[in-house]
Amino acid sequence: MKKIEVVDLYGVDYSKMTEKINEVMANLQEQGKIVVDFRVIGAALNKCAVFIMYED
């Protein structure tokens, strides 16, 4: 089954964005999830979200 994890980057300082995204990705991989795809949606880097699709 495919599921979505959302990483909200609204208001996150640019220097911390990579760390926040990598933490979520690492948590998914540690749980044995397989990342299938991801999308960044928003008007600007500090006003966006990353949608990560993964399989259980």
C-alpha positions as CSV (number, residue, x, y, z in Angstrom):
1,M,0.0,0.0,0.0
2,K,1.3,3.5,-0.9
3,K,1.1,6.2,1.7
4,I,2.2,9.9,1.9
5,E,4.3,11.7,4.5
6,V,4.2,15.5,4.5
7,V,7.2,17.6,5.6
8,D,6.0,21.1,6.3
9,L,8.7,23.7,5.5
10,Y,6.6,26.8,6.1
11,G,8.7,29.2,8.1
12,V,11.7,26.8,8.5
13,D,15.0,28.5,8.1
14,Y,16.7,27.6,4.8
15,S,19.8,26.2,6.6
16,K,17.6,23.7,8.5
17,M,15.5,22.5,5.6
18,T,17.9,19.7,4.5
19,E,18.2,18.4,8.0
20,K,14.4,18.3,8.5
21,I,13.8,16.5,5.2
22,N,16.7,14.0,5.8
23,E,15.3,13.2,9.3
24,V,11.9,12.2,7.9
25,M,13.6,10.2,5.1
26,A,15.8,8.4,7.6
27,N,12.9,7.6,9.9
28,L,10.9,6.1,7.0
29,Q,13.9,4.0,5.9
30,E,14.6,2.8,9.5
31,Q,10.9,1.6,9.6
32,G,11.5,-0.4,6.5
33,K,9.5,1.8,4.2
34,I,10.5,2.2,0.5
35,V,10.4,5.8,-0.8
36,V,8.7,5.8,-4.2
37,D,8.5,9.5,-5.1
38,F,8.5,13.0,-3.7
39,R,7.2,16.4,-4.7
40,V,7.8,19.9,-3.5
41,I,4.7,22.0,-3.6
42,G,4.6,25.7,-2.7
43,A,5.2,29.3,-3.9
44,A,8.7,29.7,-2.2
45,L,11.2,27.6,-0.3
46,N,10.0,29.0,3.0
47,K,6.4,28.5,2.1
48,C,6.2,24.9,0.8
49,A,5.9,21.3,1.8
50,V,7.6,18.1,0.7
51,F,5.2,15.2,0.0
52,I,7.0,11.9,0.2
53,M,5.3,8.8,-1.2
54,Y,6.3,5.5,0.2
55,E,5.3,1.9,0.3
56,D,4.6,-0.1,3.5
